[in-house]
Amino acid sequence: MTLKNIQLDIDYVRSQFPAFKDLNCKDWSFFENAGGSYVPQQVIDKLNEFMISTKVQPYAEYPMAKNAGNNMDLATELFAKMINANNKEIIIGGSTSINLYVLSNALKYSIKPGDEIIVTNQDHEANISPWRRLSEVGAIIKEWKINPVTAELDIEEFEKLISDKTRIVAVTHCSNIVGSVNNLKQISDLAHKKNAIVIGDGVSYAPHGFPNVKELGVDFYTFSLYKTYGPHIALLYGKEEILKNLPNQNHEFLEGNYPYTINPGGPNHEELVSLIGIHDYMMELYTHHFNDDSLSIRDKINKVNNLISLHEEEIANPILEYIDKNENLRLIGKNKIINKNRAPTISFIVNNRLSKEISDFLVSENIATRNDNFYAWRCLQYLGIDTDDGVVRISMVQYNTIEETQKLIEILKKI
Ligand SMILES: Cc1ncc(COP(=O)(O)O)c(C=O)c1O
């Protein structure tokens, strides 16, 4: 069977997420996934199991502690396999914002006055402020600005900014407002020619398909696990050859023991272990749709990603088309998803109406959404949008349905 014959079994997907049966959630169309996604039963089970049977200090010799430690290692190992990294390249921290601040602190020591750092005005602030701050140690900050008409980051502008002095390029894989997928591979290739490192923010990308970090070529890549069907923690990938040379920010005796040297302190044990549940869910999704069990975890993820993308395209494109064709509405970003060029994260404003008013109306119709700048305020400001009122954002993932799409369009017609 080719992928064209296989469609995501949406009933199966939704059956894995208890929220859809929960009395408080079940009557809502959930379109705030870019803010945080629901979790499948597998994640809840792993969390419960840990709390019941292994909630002790891990890595001692008695079985409860041994199991706790083994499961923490297993979660790291499985996630490394899912994104094509190795175990020593995975750092689990409290959030992407925290991870990036901690990383910028570690990289600060390699910055000399006059070195250049490129940030964008499309990114969430989490991947801007930590790098802008390095001006305190003499870095010159250059801003890669979006095209004011398309809201996209044009590669020609990047080529004009990058120089022999560029040391760091911080850029989002996918904007949480515009939705466009940026070509991190191309950006990394250009940056590496100048010996600069690339920090990719995958927070708005990873919920739509766990990335292959080696293929992207980035030096660091981060995403928030609470938006990829897990608990409120975040993953930072870093290339081993760079991580091993970063200064130790943890206890003195851990010197040289990377990746534990990056964060001052360890991860949240129970939440780390619950990540096994994300892996199990993804693998069960694979087994439900495909036969060949001999594939690697990464290859299975790839196939599931493709299935999810086709589904997301199908449910998001009618909304993009409706908003784009309606003269009263202003869509931000591309008006169609073609071949994963855009995430189903759809932002818009309405002529002469507050986004808050529109969002309140949608909520009154049981559409879970919101208006905000979503911390990408530089992007909104550049596009001439009120950063307090922000945009209305409809963000979808694999468990949204075509029925929800149709319902939303009918409700949008009432605006
Ligand atoms: C694109 C993007 N980057 C970074 C972040 C920050 O993530 P965290 O909440 O884990 O700090 C967010 C959060 O919404 C985001 O959407």
The ligand as an SDF file (V2000), in Angstrom:
LIG
                    3D

 16 16  0  0  0  0  0  0  0  0999 V2000
    7.5220   29.2090   18.7030 C   0  0  0  0  0  0  0  0  0  0  0  0
    7.6960   29.2030   20.1840 C   0  0  0  0  0  0  0  0  0  0  0  0
    8.9270   29.2430   20.6830 N   0  0  0  0  0  0  0  0  0  0  0  0
    9.1600   29.2090   22.0140 C   0  0  0  0  0  0  0  0  0  0  0  0
    8.1220   29.1460   22.9070 C   0  0  0  0  0  0  0  0  0  0  0  0
    8.4120   29.1420   24.3690 C   0  0  0  0  0  0  0  0  0  0  0  0
    8.1760   27.8680   24.9060 O   0  0  0  0  0  0  0  0  0  0  0  0
    8.0650   27.6310   26.4610 P   0  0  0  0  0  0  0  0  0  0  0  0
    6.6810   27.9820   26.8620 O   0  0  0  0  0  0  0  0  0  0  0  0
    8.3590   26.1640   26.6300 O   0  0  0  0  0  0  0  0  0  0  0  0
    9.0750   28.4790   27.1240 O   0  0  0  0  0  0  0  0  0  0  0  0
    6.8020   29.1210   22.4430 C   0  0  0  0  0  0  0  0  0  0  0  0
    5.6680   29.0710   23.3770 C   0  0  0  0  0  0  0  0  0  0  0  0
    4.5420   29.3210   23.0620 O   0  0  0  0  0  0  0  0  0  0  0  0
    6.5950   29.1450   21.0410 C   0  0  0  0  0  0  0  0  0  0  0  0
    5.3540   29.1140   20.5160 O   0  0  0  0  0  0  0  0  0  0  0  0
  1  2  1  0
  2  3  1  0
  2 15  2  0
  3  4  2  0
  4  5  1  0
  5  6  1  0
  5 12  2  0
  6  7  1  0
  7  8  1  0
  8  9  2  0
  8 10  1  0
  8 11  1  0
 12 13  1  0
 12 15  1  0
 13 14  2  0
 15 16  1  0
M  END
$$$$
